[in-house]
């Protein structure tokens, strides 16, 4: 019985609760980029800033998922 308890404590999950928030924020930024691009009057600074934010979040999501797989 102790072997099972020890195995349960040593096999730490690579999934973190914060990962859910990272994915949700990425989806929100993506929705914002789509909405900015589809507006009739384009705010180029806002589009550029949101695309940079989206790229940063996509890179961090990629690293996060890569960590899950390893």
N, C-alpha and C positions, 0 to 999 in steps of 0.2 A: 504494500500500500504506500509506503514512503517513497518508493521508486517512482510511482505515478505522480505523486505530489511534487517531487523534485523535478521531474521532466516537465511538468506544467509550469513551474516557475522559471526554468531555464530557457524554454522555448518562447522567447519574447516576440510579440507581434511587431512587424515593421509598420503596421498601419497606425496612424495617429489620428485622434479626433479632429485636429486642426486641418487635416487633409481635406475633409469635407468642405470646410470653409474656403479653402484655396480653390477648389473646383467651383463652388458657388460664385465666388468673386470673379473667377475667369469667365463664367457664363454671363454674369452681369455686365462685365466690361465688353464682351462680345456683342451683347444686345445693344449697349450704348454706341459702339462703333457702327453697327448696322443702322441704327436710328440716325446717327450724325451724317452718315454717307447718303442716306435716302432723303434728307431734307432738301427743299428747293433752294434755300439760301445756305451755302456751305460755310462753316467756320473752320478754316484750314488749320488754325492753331489747335482747336479742340480735337479735330480729327487726327492730327499728327500726335498729339499728346496721348490720346486714347489708344492709338495703334502701338505706340511705344510701351504703354502700360500693358496692353494685351500681349505683346511679344515677351515682356518680362514674365508675366504670369504663365504664359504657355511654356516658356523655358523651365520655370520652376515646377510646373505640373509634370513636364516630361521627366525632370530629374526625380520627382517624387514617385512617379509610376515606375521608373527604372529601378529605384530603390526597393519598391515592393517586389519586383520580379527577381531581384538578386537574393 
